[in-house]
Amino acid sequence: MDSLLQAIHHFPSVPLSQRLIVISDGHDEGSVHTENEVIAAANAAGIVVDAIGITRSNPVYLQGLQQIAAQTGGQFRQAKDSAELERLVGSGIQRLQQNAGGQFPSSESSPRRSNSPLRGPLET
């Protein structure tokens, strides 16, 4: 939860459609912050959190990712194996690249401003 909260605080305050894509096994290893704090911060900043969960152990750990995605207007997908994870990530990147409203900024450029929202990268 701590890493998610830190990522949310790094988003600039710009009028872009903002999404955070999380890939995790969902197993929280001693975070100070809670899921509710992450959800509140994301909602306050207008950030949608999409999550891809992958685990070889107990899938109960993915419930937190599902909750965060649902409560922030995002989507949750579970990858059963590395091939499915690769497919989900690849299709998300492809959708972002095809969308005229967004681009991946480099360290030398600022994000392109646009009023058109990004489509959800995990949409099928």
ABEGO torsion letter per residue (X at the ends): XAAAAAAAAABBBBABBBBBBBBBAGBBBGBABBAAAAAAAAAAAGBBBBBBBBBABBAAAAAAAAAAAAAAGBBBBBBABAAAAAAAAAAAAAAAAABAABBBBBAABBBBBBABBBBBAABX
